[in-house]
Amino acid sequence: MRTTITIDDNLANELMHTTQKKSITEAIRTALDSYLTDLRKQKILALRGQVQMEDNWQQLRQLDTKS
């Protein structure tokens, strides 16, 4: 998808320098990928303490080896 955005020159230059990409398009794509990865990690970490799991891995392993 093509889109037009206005970005501060200093911010764009810093982004290109930091990501070591040769074009602003590559730098923005890299930054967006990184940002989305961080958001996904935050969502997973937010589940901490909310998921109930039984600690029965040994029992499951025994059942698995019997079959």
mmCIF file of the N, C-alpha and C atoms, coordinates in Angstrom:
data_MODEL
# 
_entry.id   MODEL 
# 
loop_
_atom_site.group_PDB 
_atom_site.id 
_atom_site.type_symbol 
_atom_site.label_atom_id 
_atom_site.label_alt_id 
_atom_site.label_comp_id 
_atom_site.label_asym_id 
_atom_site.label_entity_id 
_atom_site.label_seq_id 
_atom_site.pdbx_PDB_ins_code 
_atom_site.Cartn_x 
_atom_site.Cartn_y 
_atom_site.Cartn_z 
_atom_site.occupancy 
_atom_site.B_iso_or_equiv 
_atom_site.pdbx_formal_charge 
_atom_site.auth_seq_id 
_atom_site.auth_comp_id 
_atom_site.auth_asym_id 
_atom_site.auth_atom_id 
_atom_site.pdbx_PDB_model_num 
ATOM 1   N N  . MET A 1 1  ? 0.844  -1.167  0.000  1.00 0.00 ? 1  MET A N  1 
ATOM 2   C CA . MET A 1 1  ? 0.000  0.000   0.000  1.00 0.00 ? 1  MET A CA 1 
ATOM 3   C C  . MET A 1 1  ? 0.895  1.237   0.000  1.00 0.00 ? 1  MET A C  1 
ATOM 4   N N  . ARG A 1 2  ? 0.549  2.151   -0.821 1.00 0.00 ? 2  ARG A N  1 
ATOM 5   C CA . ARG A 1 2  ? 1.287  3.409   -0.864 1.00 0.00 ? 2  ARG A CA 1 
ATOM 6   C C  . ARG A 1 2  ? 0.554  4.438   -0.016 1.00 0.00 ? 2  ARG A C  1 
ATOM 7   N N  . THR A 1 3  ? 1.335  5.244   0.683  1.00 0.00 ? 3  THR A N  1 
ATOM 8   C CA . THR A 1 3  ? 0.749  6.318   1.479  1.00 0.00 ? 3  THR A CA 1 
ATOM 9   C C  . THR A 1 3  ? 1.746  7.457   1.570  1.00 0.00 ? 3  THR A C  1 
ATOM 10  N N  . THR A 1 4  ? 1.246  8.639   1.805  1.00 0.00 ? 4  THR A N  1 
ATOM 11  C CA . THR A 1 4  ? 2.104  9.811   1.956  1.00 0.00 ? 4  THR A CA 1 
ATOM 12  C C  . THR A 1 4  ? 2.013  10.276  3.400  1.00 0.00 ? 4  THR A C  1 
ATOM 13  N N  . ILE A 1 5  ? 3.169  10.452  4.027  1.00 0.00 ? 5  ILE A N  1 
ATOM 14  C CA . ILE A 1 5  ? 3.206  10.934  5.408  1.00 0.00 ? 5  ILE A CA 1 
ATOM 15  C C  . ILE A 1 5  ? 4.224  12.058  5.519  1.00 0.00 ? 5  ILE A C  1 
ATOM 16  N N  . THR A 1 6  ? 4.027  12.895  6.508  1.00 0.00 ? 6  THR A N  1 
ATOM 17  C CA . THR A 1 6  ? 4.961  13.978  6.775  1.00 0.00 ? 6  THR A CA 1 
ATOM 18  C C  . THR A 1 6  ? 5.748  13.620  8.027  1.00 0.00 ? 6  THR A C  1 
ATOM 19  N N  . ILE A 1 7  ? 7.064  13.545  7.885  1.00 0.00 ? 7  ILE A N  1 
ATOM 20  C CA . ILE A 1 7  ? 7.948  13.190  8.996  1.00 0.00 ? 7  ILE A CA 1 
ATOM 21  C C  . ILE A 1 7  ? 9.002  14.276  9.136  1.00 0.00 ? 7  ILE A C  1 
ATOM 22  N N  . ASP A 1 8  ? 9.264  14.646  10.368 1.00 0.00 ? 8  ASP A N  1 
ATOM 23  C CA . ASP A 1 8  ? 10.309 15.625  10.659 1.00 0.00 ? 8  ASP A CA 1 
ATOM 24  C C  . ASP A 1 8  ? 11.637 15.131  10.079 1.00 0.00 ? 8  ASP A C  1 
ATOM 25  N N  . ASP A 1 9  ? 12.363 16.009  9.416  1.00 0.00 ? 9  ASP A N  1 
ATOM 26  C CA . ASP A 1 9  ? 13.634 15.631  8.782  1.00 0.00 ? 9  ASP A CA 1 
ATOM 27  C C  . ASP A 1 9  ? 14.626 15.042  9.776  1.00 0.00 ? 9  ASP A C  1 
ATOM 28  N N  . ASN A 1 10 ? 14.713 15.652  10.959 1.00 0.00 ? 10 ASN A N  1 
ATOM 29  C CA . ASN A 1 10 ? 15.653 15.145  11.968 1.00 0.00 ? 10 ASN A CA 1 
ATOM 30  C C  . ASN A 1 10 ? 15.285 13.728  12.399 1.00 0.00 ? 10 ASN A C  1 
ATOM 31  N N  . LEU A 1 11 ? 13.988 13.495  12.573 1.00 0.00 ? 11 LEU A N  1 
ATOM 32  C CA . LEU A 1 11 ? 13.524 12.170  12.976 1.00 0.00 ? 11 LEU A CA 1 
ATOM 33  C C  . LEU A 1 11 ? 13.800 11.144  11.878 1.00 0.00 ? 11 LEU A C  1 
ATOM 34  N N  . ALA A 1 12 ? 13.543 11.516  10.633 1.00 0.00 ? 12 ALA A N  1 
ATOM 35  C CA . ALA A 1 12 ? 13.793 10.614  9.506  1.00 0.00 ? 12 ALA A CA 1 
ATOM 36  C C  . ALA A 1 12 ? 15.283 10.302  9.383  1.00 0.00 ? 12 ALA A C  1 
ATOM 37  N N  . ASN A 1 13 ? 16.116 11.310  9.524  1.00 0.00 ? 13 ASN A N  1 
ATOM 38  C CA . ASN A 1 13 ? 17.564 11.096  9.440  1.00 0.00 ? 13 ASN A CA 1 
ATOM 39  C C  . ASN A 1 13 ? 18.063 10.204  10.571 1.00 0.00 ? 13 ASN A C  1 
ATOM 40  N N  . GLU A 1 14 ? 17.563 10.437  11.777 1.00 0.00 ? 14 GLU A N  1 
ATOM 41  C CA . GLU A 1 14 ? 17.968 9.606   12.914 1.00 0.00 ? 14 GLU A CA 1 
ATOM 42  C C  . GLU A 1 14 ? 17.511 8.160   12.711 1.00 0.00 ? 14 GLU A C  1 
ATOM 43  N N  . LEU A 1 15 ? 16.303 8.001   12.182 1.00 0.00 ? 15 LEU A N  1 
ATOM 44  C CA . LEU A 1 15 ? 15.787 6.661   11.924 1.00 0.00 ? 15 LEU A CA 1 
ATOM 45  C C  . LEU A 1 15 ? 16.647 5.932   10.897 1.00 0.00 ? 15 LEU A C  1 
ATOM 46  N N  . MET A 1 16 ? 16.996 6.605   9.828  1.00 0.00 ? 16 MET A N  1 
ATOM 47  C CA . MET A 1 16 ? 17.836 5.986   8.803  1.00 0.00 ? 16 MET A CA 1 
ATOM 48  C C  . MET A 1 16 ? 19.220 5.653   9.353  1.00 0.00 ? 16 MET A C  1 
ATOM 49  N N  . HIS A 1 17 ? 19.753 6.539   10.170 1.00 0.00 ? 17 HIS A N  1 
ATOM 50  C CA . HIS A 1 17 ? 21.071 6.298   10.767 1.00 0.00 ? 17 HIS A CA 1 
ATOM 51  C C  . HIS A 1 17 ? 21.008 5.121   11.742 1.00 0.00 ? 17 HIS A C  1 
ATOM 52  N N  . THR A 1 18 ? 19.987 5.103   12.580 1.00 0.00 ? 18 THR A N  1 
ATOM 53  C CA . THR A 1 18 ? 19.866 4.066   13.601 1.00 0.00 ? 18 THR A CA 1 
ATOM 54  C C  . THR A 1 18 ? 19.605 2.693   12.988 1.00 0.00 ? 18 THR A C  1 
ATOM 55  N N  . THR A 1 19 ? 18.737 2.648   11.985 1.00 0.00 ? 19 THR A N  1 
ATOM 56  C CA . THR A 1 19 ? 18.417 1.365   11.355 1.00 0.00 ? 19 THR A CA 1 
ATOM 57  C C  . THR A 1 19 ? 19.448 0.959   10.313 1.00 0.00 ? 19 THR A C  1 
ATOM 58  N N  . GLN A 1 20 ? 20.310 1.888   9.934  1.00 0.00 ? 20 GLN A N  1 
ATOM 59  C CA . GLN A 1 20 ? 21.345 1.665   8.921  1.00 0.00 ? 20 GLN A CA 1 
ATOM 60  C C  . GLN A 1 20 ? 20.747 1.240   7.578  1.00 0.00 ? 20 GLN A C  1 
ATOM 61  N N  . LYS A 1 21 ? 19.597 1.821   7.256  1.00 0.00 ? 21 LYS A N  1 
ATOM 62  C CA . LYS A 1 21 ? 18.953 1.563   5.966  1.00 0.00 ? 21 LYS A CA 1 
ATOM 63  C C  . LYS A 1 21 ? 19.279 2.697   5.013  1.00 0.00 ? 21 LYS A C  1 
ATOM 64  N N  . LYS A 1 22 ? 19.313 2.383   3.744  1.00 0.00 ? 22 LYS A N  1 
ATOM 65  C CA . LYS A 1 22 ? 19.700 3.376   2.739  1.00 0.00 ? 22 LYS A CA 1 
ATOM 66  C C  . LYS A 1 22 ? 18.530 4.248   2.285  1.00 0.00 ? 22 LYS A C  1 
ATOM 67  N N  . SER A 1 23 ? 17.307 3.765   2.467  1.00 0.00 ? 23 SER A N  1 
ATOM 68  C CA . SER A 1 23 ? 16.153 4.564   2.055  1.00 0.00 ? 23 SER A CA 1 
ATOM 69  C C  . SER A 1 23 ? 15.213 4.764   3.235  1.00 0.00 ? 23 SER A C  1 
ATOM 70  N N  . ILE A 1 24 ? 14.457 5.830   3.172  1.00 0.00 ? 24 ILE A N  1 
ATOM 71  C CA . ILE A 1 24 ? 13.501 6.120   4.243  1.00 0.00 ? 24 ILE A CA 1 
ATOM 72  C C  . ILE A 1 24 ? 12.409 5.052   4.269  1.00 0.00 ? 24 ILE A C  1 
ATOM 73  N N  . THR A 1 25 ? 12.051 4.525   3.103  1.00 0.00 ? 25 THR A N  1 
ATOM 74  C CA . THR A 1 25 ? 11.033 3.470   3.048  1.00 0.00 ? 25 THR A CA 1 
ATOM 75  C C  . THR A 1 25 ? 11.484 2.239   3.820  1.00 0.00 ? 25 THR A C  1 
ATOM 76  N N  . GLU A 1 26 ? 12.713 1.807   3.596  1.00 0.00 ? 26 GLU A N  1 
ATOM 77  C CA . GLU A 1 26 ? 13.250 0.650   4.318  1.00 0.00 ? 26 GLU A CA 1 
ATOM 78  C C  . GLU A 1 26 ? 13.330 0.932   5.814  1.00 0.00 ? 26 GLU A C  1 
ATOM 79  N N  . ALA A 1 27 ? 13.752 2.133   6.168  1.00 0.00 ? 27 ALA A N  1 
ATOM 80  C CA . ALA A 1 27 ? 13.887 2.500   7.581  1.00 0.00 ? 27 ALA A CA 1 
ATOM 81  C C  . ALA A 1 27 ? 12.531 2.490   8.274  1.00 0.00 ? 27 ALA A C  1 
ATOM 82  N N  . ILE A 1 28 ? 11.521 3.043   7.623  1.00 0.00 ? 28 ILE A N  1 
ATOM 83  C CA . ILE A 1 28 ? 10.181 3.079   8.216  1.00 0.00 ? 28 ILE A CA 1 
ATOM 84  C C  . ILE A 1 28 ? 9.614  1.669   8.322  1.00 0.00 ? 28 ILE A C  1 
ATOM 85  N N  . ARG A 1 29 ? 9.812  0.854   7.293  1.00 0.00 ? 29 ARG A N  1 
ATOM 86  C CA . ARG A 1 29 ? 9.328  -0.526  7.337  1.00 0.00 ? 29 ARG A CA 1 
ATOM 87  C C  . ARG A 1 29 ? 9.983  -1.278  8.499  1.00 0.00 ? 29 ARG A C  1 
ATOM 88  N N  . THR A 1 30 ? 11.280 -1.099  8.674  1.00 0.00 ? 30 THR A N  1 
ATOM 89  C CA . THR A 1 30 ? 11.998 -1.750  9.771  1.00 0.00 ? 30 THR A CA 1 
ATOM 90  C C  . THR A 1 30 ? 11.482 -1.265  11.121 1.00 0.00 ? 30 THR A C  1 
ATOM 91  N N  . ALA A 1 31 ? 11.276 0.040   11.240 1.00 0.00 ? 31 ALA A N  1 
ATOM 92  C CA . ALA A 1 31 ? 10.784 0.614   12.493 1.00 0.00 ? 31 ALA A CA 1 
ATOM 93  C C  . ALA A 1 31 ? 9.377  0.112   12.813 1.00 0.00 ? 31 ALA A C  1 
ATOM 94  N N  . LEU A 1 32 ? 8.517  0.030   11.812 1.00 0.00 ? 32 LEU A N  1 
ATOM 95  C CA . LEU A 1 32 ? 7.157  -0.459  12.032 1.00 0.00 ? 32 LEU A CA 1 
ATOM 96  C C  . LEU A 1 32 ? 7.156  -1.928  12.429 1.00 0.00 ? 32 LEU A C  1 
ATOM 97  N N  . ASP A 1 33 ? 7.973  -2.729  11.780 1.00 0.00 ? 33 ASP A N  1 
ATOM 98  C CA . ASP A 1 33 ? 8.083  -4.146  12.150 1.00 0.00 ? 33 ASP A CA 1 
ATOM 99  C C  . ASP A 1 33 ? 8.532  -4.298  13.598 1.00 0.00 ? 33 ASP A C  1 
ATOM 100 N N  . SER A 1 34 ? 9.525  -3.518  13.977 1.00 0.00 ? 34 SER A N  1 
ATOM 101 C CA . SER A 1 34 ? 10.040 -3.567  15.343 1.00 0.00 ? 34 SER A CA 1 
ATOM 102 C C  . SER A 1 34 ? 8.981  -3.119  16.346 1.00 0.00 ? 34 SER A C  1 
ATOM 103 N N  . TYR A 1 35 ? 8.269  -2.061  16.009 1.00 0.00 ? 35 TYR A N  1 
ATOM 104 C CA . TYR A 1 35 ? 7.222  -1.536  16.891 1.00 0.00 ? 35 TYR A CA 1 
ATOM 105 C C  . TYR A 1 35 ? 6.110  -2.570  17.080 1.00 0.00 ? 35 TYR A C  1 
ATOM 106 N N  . LEU A 1 36 ? 5.673  -3.195  15.996 1.00 0.00 ? 36 LEU A N  1 
ATOM 107 C CA . LEU A 1 36 ? 4.621  -4.202  16.093 1.00 0.00 ? 36 LEU A CA 1 
ATOM 108 C C  . LEU A 1 36 ? 5.079  -5.418  16.891 1.00 0.00 ? 36 LEU A C  1 
ATOM 109 N N  . THR A 1 37 ? 6.328  -5.811  16.736 1.00 0.00 ? 37 THR A N  1 
ATOM 110 C CA . THR A 1 37 ? 6.878  -6.914  17.521 1.00 0.00 ? 37 THR A CA 1 
ATOM 111 C C  . THR A 1 37 ? 6.838  -6.576  19.005 1.00 0.00 ? 37 THR A C  1 
ATOM 112 N N  . ASP A 1 38 ? 7.224  -5.353  19.344 1.00 0.00 ? 38 ASP A N  1 
ATOM 113 C CA . ASP A 1 38 ? 7.189  -4.918  20.744 1.00 0.00 ? 38 ASP A CA 1 
ATOM 114 C C  . ASP A 1 38 ? 5.764  -4.920  21.292 1.00 0.00 ? 38 ASP A C  1 
ATOM 115 N N  . LEU A 1 39 ? 4.797  -4.467  20.499 1.00 0.00 ? 39 LEU A N  1 
ATOM 116 C CA . LEU A 1 39 ? 3.400  -4.468  20.940 1.00 0.00 ? 39 LEU A CA 1 
ATOM 117 C C  . LEU A 1 39 ? 2.899  -5.890  21.180 1.00 0.00 ? 39 LEU A C  1 
ATOM 118 N N  . ARG A 1 40 ? 3.266  -6.807  20.302 1.00 0.00 ? 40 ARG A N  1 
ATOM 119 C CA . ARG A 1 40 ? 2.867  -8.206  20.486 1.00 0.00 ? 40 ARG A CA 1 
ATOM 120 C C  . ARG A 1 40 ? 3.458  -8.778  21.774 1.00 0.00 ? 40 ARG A C  1 
ATOM 121 N N  . LYS A 1 41 ? 4.710  -8.458  22.043 1.00 0.00 ? 41 LYS A N  1 
ATOM 122 C CA . LYS A 1 41 ? 5.354  -8.924  23.280 1.00 0.00 ? 41 LYS A CA 1 
ATOM 123 C C  . LYS A 1 41 ? 4.641  -8.356  24.498 1.00 0.00 ? 41 LYS A C  1 
ATOM 124 N N  . GLN A 1 42 ? 4.273  -7.077  24.447 1.00 0.00 ? 42 GLN A N  1 
ATOM 125 C CA . GLN A 1 42 ? 3.570  -6.449  25.559 1.00 0.00 ? 42 GLN A CA 1 
ATOM 126 C C  . GLN A 1 42 ? 2.226  -7.123  25.812 1.00 0.00 ? 42 GLN A C  1 
ATOM 127 N N  . LYS A 1 43 ? 1.516  -7.487  24.738 1.00 0.00 ? 43 LYS A N  1 
ATOM 128 C CA . LYS A 1 43 ? 0.232  -8.172  24.894 1.00 0.00 ? 43 LYS A CA 1 
ATOM 129 C C  . LYS A 1 43 ? 0.415  -9.513  25.590 1.00 0.00 ? 43 LYS A C  1 
ATOM 130 N N  . ILE A 1 44 ? 1.456  -10.237 25.197 1.00 0.00 ? 44 ILE A N  1 
ATOM 131 C CA . ILE A 1 44 ? 1.717  -11.535 25.818 1.00 0.00 ? 44 ILE A CA 1 
ATOM 132 C C  . ILE A 1 44 ? 2.092  -11.354 27.283 1.00 0.00 ? 44 ILE A C  1 
ATOM 133 N N  . LEU A 1 45 ? 2.944  -10.378 27.576 1.00 0.00 ? 45 LEU A N  1 
ATOM 134 C CA . LEU A 1 45 ? 3.351  -10.132 28.959 1.00 0.00 ? 45 LEU A CA 1 
ATOM 135 C C  . LEU A 1 45 ? 2.178  -9.675  29.821 1.00 0.00 ? 45 LEU A C  1 
ATOM 136 N N  . ALA A 1 46 ? 1.202  -9.001  29.221 1.00 0.00 ? 46 ALA A N  1 
ATOM 137 C CA . ALA A 1 46 ? 0.030  -8.544  29.967 1.00 0.00 ? 46 ALA A CA 1 
ATOM 138 C C  . ALA A 1 46 ? -0.813 -9.725  30.444 1.00 0.00 ? 46 ALA A C  1 
ATOM 139 N N  . LEU A 1 47 ? -0.659 -10.875 29.820 1.00 0.00 ? 47 LEU A N  1 
ATOM 140 C CA . LEU A 1 47 ? -1.395 -12.071 30.229 1.00 0.00 ? 47 LEU A CA 1 
ATOM 141 C C  . LEU A 1 47 ? -0.787 -12.740 31.457 1.00 0.00 ? 47 LEU A C  1 
ATOM 142 N N  . ARG A 1 48 ? 0.374  -12.280 31.855 1.00 0.00 ? 48 ARG A N  1 
ATOM 143 C CA . ARG A 1 48 ? 1.071  -12.891 32.984 1.00 0.00 ? 48 ARG A CA 1 
ATOM 144 C C  . ARG A 1 48 ? 0.167  -12.916 34.216 1.00 0.00 ? 48 ARG A C  1 
ATOM 145 N N  . GLY A 1 49 ? 0.026  -14.098 34.796 1.00 0.00 ? 49 GLY A N  1 
ATOM 146 C CA . GLY A 1 49 ? -0.790 -14.259 35.986 1.00 0.00 ? 49 GLY A CA 1 
ATOM 147 C C  . GLY A 1 49 ? -2.264 -14.470 35.688 1.00 0.00 ? 49 GLY A C  1 
ATOM 148 N N  . GLN A 1 50 ? -2.665 -14.380 34.433 1.00 0.00 ? 50 GLN A N  1 
ATOM 149 C CA . GLN A 1 50 ? -4.072 -14.540 34.081 1.00 0.00 ? 50 GLN A CA 1 
ATOM 150 C C  . GLN A 1 50 ? -4.371 -15.903 33.468 1.00 0.00 ? 50 GLN A C  1 
ATOM 151 N N  . VAL A 1 51 ? -3.332 -16.640 33.126 1.00 0.00 ? 51 VAL A N  1 
ATOM 152 C CA . VAL A 1 51 ? -3.514 -17.937 32.486 1.00 0.00 ? 51 VAL A CA 1 
ATOM 153 C C  . VAL A 1 51 ? -3.276 -19.027 33.524 1.00 0.00 ? 51 VAL A C  1 
ATOM 154 N N  . GLN A 1 52 ? -4.253 -19.912 33.672 1.00 0.00 ? 52 GLN A N  1 
ATOM 155 C CA . GLN A 1 52 ? -4.135 -21.020 34.615 1.00 0.00 ? 52 GLN A CA 1 
ATOM 156 C C  . GLN A 1 52 ? -3.555 -22.226 33.883 1.00 0.00 ? 52 GLN A C  1 
ATOM 157 N N  . MET A 1 53 ? -2.466 -22.751 34.402 1.00 0.00 ? 53 MET A N  1 
ATOM 158 C CA . MET A 1 53 ? -1.850 -23.942 33.810 1.00 0.00 ? 53 MET A CA 1 
ATOM 159 C C  . MET A 1 53 ? -1.528 -24.937 34.911 1.00 0.00 ? 53 MET A C  1 
ATOM 160 N N  . GLU A 1 54 ? -1.752 -26.202 34.612 1.00 0.00 ? 54 GLU A N  1 
ATOM 161 C CA . GLU A 1 54 ? -1.408 -27.243 35.567 1.00 0.00 ? 54 GLU A CA 1 
ATOM 162 C C  . GLU A 1 54 ? 0.030  -27.678 35.329 1.00 0.00 ? 54 GLU A C  1 
ATOM 163 N N  . ASP A 1 55 ? 0.733  -27.926 36.407 1.00 0.00 ? 55 ASP A N  1 
ATOM 164 C CA . ASP A 1 55 ? 2.122  -28.376 36.304 1.00 0.00 ? 55 ASP A CA 1 
ATOM 165 C C  . ASP A 1 55 ? 2.137  -29.905 36.287 1.00 0.00 ? 55 ASP A C  1 
ATOM 166 N N  . ASN A 1 56 ? 1.684  -30.469 35.179 1.00 0.00 ? 56 ASN A N  1 
ATOM 167 C CA . ASN A 1 56 ? 1.606  -31.927 35.078 1.00 0.00 ? 56 ASN A CA 1 
ATOM 168 C C  . ASN A 1 56 ? 2.374  -32.446 33.870 1.00 0.00 ? 56 ASN A C  1 
ATOM 169 N N  . TRP A 1 57 ? 3.460  -31.808 33.541 1.00 0.00 ? 57 TRP A N  1 
ATOM 170 C CA . TRP A 1 57 ? 4.226  -32.190 32.359 1.00 0.00 ? 57 TRP A CA 1 
ATOM 171 C C  . TRP A 1 57 ? 4.787  -33.607 32.467 1.00 0.00 ? 57 TRP A C  1 
ATOM 172 N N  . GLN A 1 58 ? 5.121  -34.024 33.690 1.00 0.00 ? 58 GLN A N  1 
ATOM 173 C CA . GLN A 1 58 ? 5.667  -35.375 33.860 1.00 0.00 ? 58 GLN A CA 1 
ATOM 174 C C  . GLN A 1 58 ? 4.600  -36.430 33.566 1.00 0.00 ? 58 GLN A C  1 
ATOM 175 N N  . GLN A 1 59 ? 3.394  -36.187 34.037 1.00 0.00 ? 59 GLN A N  1 
ATOM 176 C CA . GLN A 1 59 ? 2.291  -37.103 33.776 1.00 0.00 ? 59 GLN A CA 1 
ATOM 177 C C  . GLN A 1 59 ? 1.988  -37.156 32.275 1.00 0.00 ? 59 GLN A C  1 
ATOM 178 N N  . LEU A 1 60 ? 1.994  -36.024 31.627 1.00 0.00 ? 60 LEU A N  1 
ATOM 179 C CA . LEU A 1 60 ? 1.744  -35.979 30.188 1.00 0.00 ? 60 LEU A CA 1 
ATOM 180 C C  . LEU A 1 60 ? 2.845  -36.695 29.413 1.00 0.00 ? 60 LEU A C  1 
ATOM 181 N N  . ARG A 1 61 ? 4.075  -36.557 29.854 1.00 0.00 ? 61 ARG A N  1 
ATOM 182 C CA . ARG A 1 61 ? 5.186  -37.240 29.189 1.00 0.00 ? 61 ARG A CA 1 
ATOM 183 C C  . ARG A 1 61 ? 5.041  -38.758 29.314 1.00 0.00 ? 61 ARG A C  1 
ATOM 184 N N  . GLN A 1 62 ? 4.623  -39.229 30.499 1.00 0.00 ? 62 GLN A N  1 
ATOM 185 C CA . GLN A 1 62 ? 4.426  -40.670 30.687 1.00 0.00 ? 62 GLN A CA 1 
ATOM 186 C C  . GLN A 1 62 ? 3.325  -41.192 29.772 1.00 0.00 ? 62 GLN A C  1 
ATOM 187 N N  . LEU A 1 63 ? 2.252  -40.442 29.653 1.00 0.00 ? 63 LEU A N  1 
ATOM 188 C CA . LEU A 1 63 ? 1.165  -40.842 28.762 1.00 0.00 ? 63 LEU A CA 1 
ATOM 189 C C  . LEU A 1 63 ? 1.622  -40.858 27.312 1.00 0.00 ? 63 LEU A C  1 
ATOM 190 N N  . ASP A 1 64 ? 2.463  -39.907 26.956 1.00 0.00 ? 64 ASP A N  1 
ATOM 191 C CA . ASP A 1 64 ? 2.952  -39.806 25.584 1.00 0.00 ? 64 ASP A CA 1 
ATOM 192 C C  . ASP A 1 64 ? 3.874  -40.972 25.235 1.00 0.00 ? 64 ASP A C  1 
ATOM 193 N N  . THR A 1 65 ? 4.706  -41.389 26.180 1.00 0.00 ? 65 THR A N  1 
ATOM 194 C CA . THR A 1 65 ? 5.645  -42.485 25.902 1.00 0.00 ? 65 THR A CA 1 
ATOM 195 C C  . THR A 1 65 ? 4.937  -43.838 25.873 1.00 0.00 ? 65 THR A C  1 
ATOM 196 N N  . LYS A 1 66 ? 3.775  -43.954 26.508 1.00 0.00 ? 66 LYS A N  1 
ATOM 197 C CA . LYS A 1 66 ? 3.026  -45.209 26.509 1.00 0.00 ? 66 LYS A CA 1 
ATOM 198 C C  . LYS A 1 66 ? 2.305  -45.437 25.189 1.00 0.00 ? 66 LYS A C  1 
ATOM 199 N N  . SER A 1 67 ? 2.018  -44.389 24.470 1.00 0.00 ? 67 SER A N  1 
ATOM 200 C CA . SER A 1 67 ? 1.251  -44.563 23.225 1.00 0.00 ? 67 SER A CA 1 
ATOM 201 C C  . SER A 1 67 ? 2.103  -44.713 22.007 1.00 0.00 ? 67 SER A C  1 
# 
